[in-house]
Amino acid sequence: MPRSQNAKMPTPLNPPTEWRERLATVTLILGDCREVLKQIPEGAVDLVLTDPPYGMNYQSQRVAVEKRFAPCLNDAELPDVIKLLNDISAELYFCLCPDGHFYCFAPTQNWPEFNEVLGDDFDLKNTLVYLKGRGTGDLHGGSYTPGWEALLFYTKKDLGGAWSPPRKLNGHPCDVLKARRPAERIHPMQKALDVCEQLIENSTQPGEIVLDPFAGSGTTGAAARLCDSGPRKAILIEKDPDCYAAALARLRCHGPVVTEMPQ
Ligand SMILES: C[S@@+](CC[C@H](N)C(=O)[O-])C[C@H]1O[C@@H](n2cnc3c(N)ncnc32)[C@H](O)[C@@H]1O
């Protein structure tokens, strides 16, 4: 049976310890997450934190003039992104440990469409607000400039297998997260490092594993490494070779990066 059809089978309560131990602190894989996710054992990651393409044909007018960034891969149309999320939702369920958390950044206007797909496998616990610091002025000509994005916070649905109640958040975090925008961006949709760090701190313990299937510039990996309470391990997947190269260079400033999954 293909793995994706098997994804709703019981997730083992004891994650594959040996594989987790062999995993490097940061693993960055060049490839399509629809394929690469299949290399991760069942229940092996503690947190999914990701920022998919938004399907808004996004390209900042300002940066387009500067010609700094090409449009994001798979960002052309909302239906393409919905299909992509649909393709990987069951895989993410499969990879995530029974009590794990899942955060997904989502566009201001279209987060309900994101939730319609992810809600088959995951329970929406909160719609967090990610305050970007300043509006992105060129997405919806004639409308207010969005200064926030949705951040969907999920736990695994009880689908009848070896499910366990979701872990508690560390502390009592507020549902509004204020970002300090990155001073120098290397990706058109780069998220704030401090917000990603906070989410990882809220949902994991030092040494646990964070997965980001849409890595972009590698913000999730940098955040996992820099957590105040101690580094987490990170698995990052990026399909665009240019973004991958930029993420690799960025992450190597913080320490070694492995580019293959443990066998
Ligand atoms: C919104 S961006 C992520 C930005 C990231 N959060 C950051 O701070 O840099 C989404 C990324 O997903 C990548 N992507 C699109 N389709 C993909 C796929 N099928 N597999 C892996 N990566 C993909 C795009 O190239 C893009 O870099």
The ligand as a MOL file (V3000), in Angstrom:
LIG
                    3D

  0  0  0     0  0            999 V3000
M  V30 BEGIN CTAB
M  V30 COUNTS 27 29 0 0 0
M  V30 BEGIN ATOM
M  V30 1 C 6.6640 31.1490 1.5740 0
M  V30 2 S 8.1820 30.4770 1.1110 0 CHG=1
M  V30 3 C 8.9590 30.0820 2.6600 0
M  V30 4 C 9.7300 31.2290 3.2470 0
M  V30 5 C 10.3950 30.8780 4.5720 0
M  V30 6 N 9.4390 30.7910 5.6350 0
M  V30 7 C 11.4760 31.8800 4.9450 0
M  V30 8 O 11.4140 32.4810 6.0480 0
M  V30 9 O 12.3970 32.0810 4.1530 0 CHG=-1
M  V30 10 C 7.7480 28.9280 0.4560 0
M  V30 11 C 8.9050 28.1440 -0.1280 0
M  V30 12 O 8.4200 26.8530 -0.5500 0
M  V30 13 C 9.1690 26.4390 -1.6930 0
M  V30 14 N 8.4090 25.3750 -2.3680 0
M  V30 15 C 7.3570 25.4990 -3.2110 0
M  V30 16 N 6.9070 24.2890 -3.5840 0
M  V30 17 C 7.6830 23.3680 -2.9510 0
M  V30 18 C 7.6970 21.9380 -2.9180 0
M  V30 19 N 6.8070 21.2120 -3.6220 0
M  V30 20 N 8.6210 21.3080 -2.1450 0
M  V30 21 C 9.5170 22.0380 -1.4190 0
M  V30 22 N 9.5600 23.3920 -1.4290 0
M  V30 23 C 8.6510 24.0510 -2.1730 0
M  V30 24 C 9.3290 27.7160 -2.4980 0
M  V30 25 O 10.4280 27.6260 -3.3800 0
M  V30 26 C 9.5260 28.7650 -1.3830 0
M  V30 27 O 10.8970 29.0030 -1.1530 0
M  V30 END ATOM
M  V30 BEGIN BOND
M  V30 1 1 1 2
M  V30 2 1 2 3
M  V30 3 1 2 10
M  V30 4 1 3 4
M  V30 5 1 4 5
M  V30 6 1 5 6
M  V30 7 1 5 7
M  V30 8 2 7 8
M  V30 9 1 7 9
M  V30 10 1 10 11
M  V30 11 1 11 12
M  V30 12 1 11 26
M  V30 13 1 12 13
M  V30 14 1 13 14
M  V30 15 1 13 24
M  V30 16 1 14 15
M  V30 17 1 14 23
M  V30 18 2 15 16
M  V30 19 1 16 17
M  V30 20 1 17 18
M  V30 21 2 17 23
M  V30 22 1 18 19
M  V30 23 2 18 20
M  V30 24 1 20 21
M  V30 25 2 21 22
M  V30 26 1 22 23
M  V30 27 1 24 25
M  V30 28 1 24 26
M  V30 29 1 26 27
M  V30 END BOND
M  V30 END CTAB
M  END
